């Protein structure tokens, strides 16, 4: 991580650190579910071209023990989340486990120098944000995401998943879609 600099934007630093973590984990694990998947705020930041901004990397992995060990090897300090002070990077290993079918929608995002990260789909980030619809930021940036990439989103998939999970979230999401698509 010595090539990284505080001069770089935080988003770029976070993605590069996530790519280092991904490369390491790809060498150590055999199952897709063991790979670190970017979820939460950084996924939203990527999909909104940094209109939404976060300060940490939320990762999901079923190999969280290996992931935690590697973060400590890299020099992260464990607090509630993992902190790498020299680059002002925070990593939160999210406890929730992704549904196995959601791994099919994982996107591989190329960074630089043939490095990459895995990130949840737009549908999954919208689903997660809709379930947490009481936060105004979730509404604002979900609408922004949908308005700016409507052809890249399977709205019916999100609606179907929300219908099973939370009817109120589904109703809210449908309102967001109307606003985003001006219908």
C-alpha positions in Angstrom: 0.0 0.0 0.0 3.1 2.2 -0.1 2.1 3.4 -3.6 -1.1 5.0 -2.3 -1.1 8.6 -1.2 -3.3 10.8 0.9 -3.2 13.2 -2.1 -5.6 10.9 -3.9 -9.3 11.2 -3.4 -10.7 9.0 -0.7 -12.9 7.1 -3.1 -9.9 6.2 -5.2 -7.9 5.1 -2.2 -10.7 3.0 -0.9 -11.2 1.2 -4.2 -7.4 0.6 -4.5 -7.3 -0.8 -1.0 -10.3 -3.0 -1.7 -8.5 -4.2 -4.9 -5.5 -5.2 -2.8 -7.8 -7.1 -0.4 -9.6 -8.7 -3.3 -6.4 -9.9 -4.9 -5.2 -11.5 -1.6 -8.5 -13.2 -0.9 -8.7 -14.6 -4.5 -5.4 -16.3 -3.8 -6.7 -17.7 -0.5 -10.3 -18.8 -1.0 -12.1 -21.1 -3.4 -15.8 -20.1 -3.2 -17.3 -16.9 -4.6 -19.1 -16.2 -1.4 -15.6 -16.0 0.4 -14.5 -13.1 -1.8 -14.9 -9.6 -0.4 -17.9 -7.9 -2.0 -18.3 -4.1 -1.7 -21.7 -3.3 -0.3 -23.2 -0.2 1.3 -22.0 3.3 0.9 -19.0 2.7 -1.4 -21.3 0.7 -3.8 -23.7 3.7 -3.8 -20.8 6.1 -4.3 -19.5 4.1 -7.3 -22.9 3.9 -8.9 -23.7 7.6 -8.4 -20.3 8.7 -9.6 -19.5 10.1 -6.2 -22.7 12.2 -5.8 -23.1 10.0 -2.7 -20.0 10.0 -0.5 -18.9 7.6 2.1 -16.0 7.3 4.5 -15.5 3.6 4.7 -15.5 0.3 2.8 -18.3 -2.1 3.7 -17.4 -5.6 2.8 -19.3 -8.9 2.9 -17.5 -12.2 2.9 -18.2 -15.6 4.3 -14.4 -15.9 5.0 -14.4 -13.0 7.4 -11.8 -14.6 9.7 -9.3 -14.7 6.8 -10.3 -11.2 5.8 -9.8 -9.9 9.4 -6.4 -11.6 9.6 -5.3 -10.1 6.3 -6.4 -6.6 7.4 -4.3 -6.9 10.6 -1.3 -8.1 8.4 -1.7 -5.0 6.3 -1.4 -2.8 9.4 -5.1 -2.1 10.0 -6.0 -1.6 13.7 -9.1 -3.2 15.0 -11.5 -0.9 16.7 -15.2 -1.3 16.1 -14.1 -1.3 12.4 -10.7 -1.7 10.9 -8.7 1.5 10.5 -5.5 2.1 8.4 -4.4 5.5 9.8 -1.7 6.3 7.2 -4.2 6.4 4.4 -7.3 7.3 6.5 -9.1 4.2 5.3 -11.7 2.4 7.3 -13.1 -1.1 6.6 -16.2 -2.6 8.1 -16.7 -6.3 7.7 -20.5 -6.4 7.5 -22.1 -9.2 9.5 -25.0 -9.8 7.1 -24.6 -12.7 4.7 -25.7 -12.3 1.2 -28.3 -14.6 -0.3 -26.5 -17.1 -2.6 -28.6 -16.0 -5.6 -27.3 -12.4 -5.1 -23.8 -13.6 -6.0 -25.0 -14.1 -9.6 -25.4 -10.3 -9.8 -22.0 -9.3 -8.5 -20.2 -6.9 -10.8 -16.5 -7.0 -11.3 -15.2 -3.5 -11.4 -11.8 -2.9 -13.1 -9.7 -0.4 -11.2 -6.2 0.2 -12.7 -3.2 -1.9 -13.6 -5.4 -4.9 -14.0 -6.7 -4.7 -10.5 -10.4 -5.2 -9.7 -13.0 -5.4 -7.0 -16.4 -7.1 -6.7 -19.4 -4.9 -6.0 -23.0 -5.7 -5.4 -25.4 -5.0 -8.3 -27.4 -1.8 -8.7 -30.5 -3.9 -8.0 -29.1 -5.1 -4.7 -28.0 -1.7 -3.5 -31.5 -0.3 -4.4 -33.1 -3.2 -2.6 -31.0 -2.6 0.5 -31.7 1.2 0.4 -35.4 0.7 -0.1 -35.5 -1.6 3.0 -34.0 1.3 4.9 -36.4 3.9 3.3 -36.8 6.1 6.3 -33.4 7.8 5.7 -33.8 10.7 3.3 -30.3 10.1 1.8 -31.4 6.6 0.7 -34.4 8.2 -1.1 -32.3 11.0 -2.7 -29.5 8.8 -4.0 -31.6 5.9 -5.0 -33.7 8.2 -7.2 -30.5 9.8 -8.6 -29.1 6.3 -9.4 -32.3 5.2 -11.1 -32.7 8.5 -13.1 -29.2 8.3 -14.4 -29.1 4.6 -15.4 -32.6 3.4 -15.9 -31.6 1.0 -18.7 -29.1 -0.7 -16.5 -31.5 -1.6 -13.7 -34.0 -4.5 -13.6 -36.7 -2.7 -11.7 -39.0 -5.8 -11.7 -36.3 -7.8 -9.9 -36.1 -5.2 -7.1 -39.8 -5.0 -6.8 -40.2 -8.8 -6.7 -37.6 -9.0 -3.9 -39.2 -6.2 -2.0 -42.7 -7.7 -2.3 -41.4 -10.8 -0.5 -39.4 -8.8 2.1 -41.4 -5.7 3.0 -44.6 -4.4 1.4 -44.1 -0.9 2.8 -40.6 -0.8 1.3 -42.0 -1.9 -2.0 -44.6 0.9 -2.0 -41.9 3.4 -1.2 -39.6 2.0 -3.9 -42.4 2.3 -6.5 -42.8 6.0 -5.5 -39.1 6.5 -6.0 -39.2 4.8 -9.4 -42.0 7.2 -10.5 -40.0 10.2 -9.4 -36.8 8.9 -11.0 -38.5 8.1 -14.3 -40.9 11.1 -14.1 -44.0 8.8 -14.5 
